[in-house]
């Protein structure tokens, strides 16, 4: 039923907290995993935005590579990609480009979210994706 599962990760512990559930679903369906991190475009008002963007991209690639190595060691087929842009738009674009069957992400909730249950990115992706979207409730984190 699900051949490719897209897992957007933002670098937070909350985002990676779903990897155990993702693994169980991927193993059950024999699905490949596609890990995605989306970076925000850097302001042109900065002295060297392209250098900063390049550094952030390398950091995102290293982050995803660590997770890919862990999942590969567990027997999963894993691909990674890093994009720059609006997180929800990039998640939707990657899902379309890679013909993803399922998007699994954590809710982020928060002030200004269009729903008390989803963060704005999760709500936009779940509402606009042609692929199925599974959103896990993120635990409440206190400062």
C-alpha positions, 0 to 999 in steps of 0.5 A: 500500500505505501511504497515511499514514506516522506518524513520531514524533520526540522532538527528538533528532538520533537521531530525525531521523536516519531522515528520509532513509529515511522520505522514500524510503519515502514517495516510493516509495509516494506516502504522506503523512507525519504527524509527531508529537511527544509531550510529557510532562505537567508535574508539578502540584507546579510553580508554573505547570504550565500555562504551562510546558506551553504553552511546551513545546507551542509549542516542539514545534510550532516543531520540527515546523514546521521539519521539515515545511517541509524535507519540504514543500520536497522535495515531500512532503505533511506534517501535524504534531501535538503530544500530551501524555501517555505517548509510546507510548500517544499514538503508538498513539492518533494511529495509530488516529485518523489511520488510519495504515498504517505507523509508522516510528521509531528505536529508542532502546535503553537500560537497562531496555528490554524488548529489547536492540534496542528502547527501551521506547517502540519496543517497546510501539508495535511490539508493540501497533500494529494498523498496521505498524511499522518500527523503525530501529536507532538508532546508539549514542551515547556521552557 
